[in-house]
Amino acid sequence: MQQVEELSGGRIRLAPGTLYGALTTMCDKGWITLLPVDEGSRKKEYKLTRLGLSILRNEIERLRELVHNGDMILGGSIDA
């Protein structure tokens, strides 16, 4: 949750229920897998699967296309 907030410059704040719901959904879809947990630890770590990596790459491409389309609507590319 903290990393998402930091990466977004504070624009996105995930509630625990939102985050864990998303993690459960991604596990159910086979996009991520839960790594073994040390006994007594509450920390959970996940690993991206091959399917998850493919889904992620497709989503990044979809978002790039949206940005490109927005740039075209505005009359050209906006360089950051």
C-alpha positions in Angstrom: 0.0 0.0 0.0 2.8 2.4 0.9 4.7 1.6 -2.4 1.6 2.4 -4.5 1.2 5.7 -2.6 4.8 6.6 -3.1 4.9 5.6 -6.8 1.8 7.7 -7.5 3.1 10.7 -5.7 0.3 10.3 -3.1 -2.5 10.4 -5.7 -3.5 6.7 -5.0 -4.2 5.4 -1.6 -5.3 1.7 -1.4 -7.3 0.5 1.5 -6.4 -2.9 2.8 -9.6 -4.5 1.5 -9.1 -3.1 -1.9 -5.5 -4.4 -2.1 -6.2 -7.8 -0.7 -9.3 -8.2 -2.9 -7.1 -7.4 -6.0 -4.4 -9.8 -4.9 -7.0 -12.6 -4.4 -8.5 -11.9 -7.8 -5.0 -12.0 -9.5 -4.2 -15.3 -7.7 -7.5 -16.8 -8.8 -6.8 -15.8 -12.4 -3.3 -17.3 -12.2 -1.6 -13.9 -12.8 0.4 -14.1 -9.5 1.3 -16.9 -7.0 1.7 -16.6 -3.2 5.3 -17.4 -2.2 5.9 -19.6 0.8 5.5 -17.8 4.1 7.8 -18.2 7.0 6.2 -19.7 10.1 4.8 -17.0 12.4 5.2 -14.3 9.8 2.3 -12.1 8.7 4.2 -10.9 5.6 2.9 -12.2 2.3 4.9 -12.0 -0.9 3.7 -12.8 -4.4 5.4 -13.6 -7.7 4.2 -12.7 -11.2 3.5 -15.8 -13.3 4.2 -16.1 -17.0 0.5 -15.5 -17.7 0.6 -12.5 -15.4 3.6 -11.1 -17.2 1.8 -11.5 -20.5 -1.3 -9.8 -19.1 0.9 -7.0 -17.7 2.7 -6.4 -21.1 -0.7 -6.3 -22.9 -2.0 -3.8 -20.4 1.0 -1.6 -20.7 0.6 -1.6 -24.5 -3.1 -0.8 -24.1 -2.2 2.2 -21.8 0.5 3.4 -24.3 -2.1 3.4 -27.0 -4.5 5.4 -24.9 -1.8 8.0 -24.2 -0.9 8.1 -27.9 -4.6 8.6 -28.8 -4.9 11.4 -26.2 -1.8 13.1 -27.6 -3.2 12.9 -31.1 -6.5 14.4 -30.0 -4.5 17.3 -28.4 -2.7 17.8 -31.7 0.7 16.2 -31.1 2.9 14.4 -28.7 3.4 15.8 -25.2 6.9 15.0 -24.0 7.4 14.6 -20.3 
